[in-house]
Amino acid sequence: MNNRSNRMMTKAALGAASIAAVLVLTGCASPPNNDRTELRDAGDGFPALAGNWYDGGKFVDPENILRIQESQTKDQVRQLIGNPHYSEGFFGVREWNYVFNLYTGNGNEYITCQYQVHYDDEMALESTRWRDVQCPALLVPIEVEEIAAEPRAEKLTLSGDVLFDFDSDTLTLEGRRAVDQVTQTITNDFVSPSVLIIGYTDRFGSEAYNLALSNSRAETVGARMANQGISRSNIMTAGRGMADPVVECPGVSATPSVTECLRPNRRVEITVTETTH
């Protein structure tokens, strides 16, 4: 992979330099300070890292963060990711703050991330925020492959499991962030991009159903990218269902182990080509 692809990988997923920067900025936390009046000095709407209950952050299962959705109650959020990590109260409070440690996939290396949950007037989840863009990139990794140098063409692959809920064509919270990040990368790195989005499923379910679901998911990603600045006329979408599997896994029933094995097949591929005039 050449330097250009490496640069895109850094933006779309997680570069080593970005990890190092986050480790320097957020890797160390001083002992907790639970005086709420002393917390809001981060300058970006997040409380000071040192003010959380845990010295250095708390490890969390990334799958639980990926299950966070709009309209969830505080109890549902608490069941997934626990109580907030600051002394901000439980009743009538419309903002919860967390400090999570997320593994980078490189041995025991991890980065410390601040995460914020906002509730509406009915105390239902309204939105979430990350303080650093490197953090959500760990939850929805993006594979980048250079296809050609002239005209320039690259393929980005995202996991369908983390972009969408089961049997759904609606992007998750983190899925929307991932698509937005890809869109920003494309607009930064391509002058006149032509984008082809193809959705895939695994082999379980009828061929017709999988074809329809994969097509609908590709269309959803395309619509999101168009809303974020790429001309809709430059975006093509298609669904290929269970075609072109990346992996072959034995088993005739959708057991948890077989389903997990087939995860790479459930994907969305985005091919970007620099058009010439």
Secondary structure, DSSP 8 states (H G I E B T S, - for coil): --HHHHHHHHHHTT-HHHHHHHHHHHS---S----GGGT--SSSSS--GGGSSSTT-EE--HHHHHT--TT-BHHHHHHHH-S-SSS--SSS--EEEEEEEEE-SSTT-EEEEEEEEEE-TTSBEEEEEESSTHHHHHHS-EEEEEEETTTTEEEEEEEHHHHB-TT--SB-HHHHHHHHHHHHHHHHH-SSEEEEEEE---S-S-HHHHHHHHHHHHHHHHHHHHHTTS-GGGEEEEE-TT-S-S-----SS--HHHHHHTGGGSEEEEEEEE---
